[in-house]
Amino acid sequence: MVKVIQILISESRIKRLMELNYGQLTPKLMLEILADHNKYQNSICRHVDETKLLP
């Protein structure tokens, strides 16, 4: 269930970012949107940030 909620949050953020950039979307900008880390663990891109791992 948590995974479904995270997907819905990500989908909503992708749509919002696309709407904010309507008419200006390029492949490069779409890659930037898909790499968005805002509000990690509910961010679009959720890979592990290796720079923040404990030693």
Protein Blocks (a to p, Z undefined) as FASTA:
>chain_A
ZZmmmmmmmmmmmmmmmmmmgoiacfklmmmmmmpcghiakbfblcdcfklccZZ
